[in-house]
């Protein structure tokens, strides 16, 4: 999907993500097959994709059981950053 958007002239794309947790509503618990009486929290990831002009081309709102999934990311040191003591 992102390749197609860039081929259409919207690239290079940029992304911002936020991760939060909350207790699901009864409707969310039912839709996700979560036990309504236990109170399993949801992880919510919101990703906004923008073009270089700042136009929003996608909003992705993902909700998942915090009991079944985890969210991880890698952190890379910028080449311009100096290690401590150097």
C-alpha positions as CSV (number, residue, x, y, z in Angstrom):
1,X,0.0,0.0,0.0
2,X,2.8,2.4,0.9
3,X,4.6,1.7,-2.3
4,X,1.5,2.5,-4.3
5,X,1.0,5.8,-2.5
6,X,4.6,6.8,-3.2
7,X,4.1,5.7,-6.9
8,X,1.1,8.1,-7.0
9,X,3.4,11.0,-5.9
10,X,2.8,11.1,-2.2
11,X,6.3,10.0,-1.1
12,X,8.6,9.8,0.6
13,X,6.1,9.0,3.3
14,X,6.6,9.6,7.0
15,X,5.0,7.8,9.9
16,X,4.2,8.7,13.5
17,X,2.9,6.0,15.9
18,X,1.6,6.2,19.4
19,X,0.9,3.3,21.7
20,X,-1.5,3.4,24.7
21,X,-3.5,1.0,26.8
22,X,-7.1,1.1,28.0
23,X,-9.9,-1.1,29.3
24,X,-12.1,-2.2,26.4
25,X,-15.7,-1.2,26.1
26,X,-18.2,-4.1,26.3
27,X,-18.5,-3.8,22.5
28,X,-14.8,-4.0,21.9
29,X,-14.4,-6.9,24.3
30,X,-17.1,-8.8,22.3
31,X,-15.6,-8.0,18.9
32,X,-12.1,-9.1,20.0
33,X,-13.3,-12.2,21.8
34,X,-12.1,-11.0,25.2
35,X,-13.8,-12.1,28.4
36,X,-16.0,-9.1,29.5
37,X,-15.8,-10.0,33.2
38,X,-12.0,-10.1,33.5
39,X,-11.0,-6.6,32.3
40,X,-8.1,-7.6,30.0
41,X,-6.6,-4.3,28.8
42,X,-6.3,-3.3,25.1
43,X,-3.2,-2.1,23.4
44,X,-4.0,0.6,21.0
45,X,-1.6,1.7,18.2
46,X,-2.4,4.7,16.2
47,X,-0.2,5.3,13.1
48,X,-0.6,8.4,11.0
49,X,1.1,8.4,7.5
50,X,1.8,11.8,5.9
51,X,3.2,13.0,2.6
52,X,6.1,15.5,2.5
53,X,3.5,18.3,2.2
54,X,2.0,17.2,5.5
55,X,-1.1,15.7,3.9
56,X,-2.5,12.8,5.9
57,X,-2.8,9.8,3.6
58,X,-3.5,7.1,6.1
59,X,-4.7,6.7,9.7
60,X,-4.4,3.2,11.1
61,X,-6.1,2.5,14.5
62,X,-5.2,-1.0,15.7
63,X,-6.6,-2.5,19.0
64,X,-5.5,-5.8,20.4
65,X,-5.5,-7.8,23.6
66,X,-2.6,-6.8,25.9
67,X,-2.7,-10.3,27.2
68,X,-2.0,-11.8,23.7
69,X,0.3,-9.3,22.0
70,X,3.2,-7.1,22.8
71,X,4.6,-4.1,20.9
72,X,8.3,-3.7,20.4
73,X,10.7,-1.5,18.4
74,X,14.4,-1.2,17.9
75,X,16.3,2.0,18.7
76,X,19.3,2.9,16.5
77,X,22.0,5.3,17.5
78,X,22.3,8.2,15.0
79,X,25.7,8.2,13.3
80,X,26.1,11.8,14.6
81,X,25.6,10.7,18.2
82,X,28.7,10.2,20.4
83,X,29.0,7.3,22.8
84,X,29.7,8.4,26.4
85,X,33.3,8.9,27.2
86,X,34.4,9.5,23.6
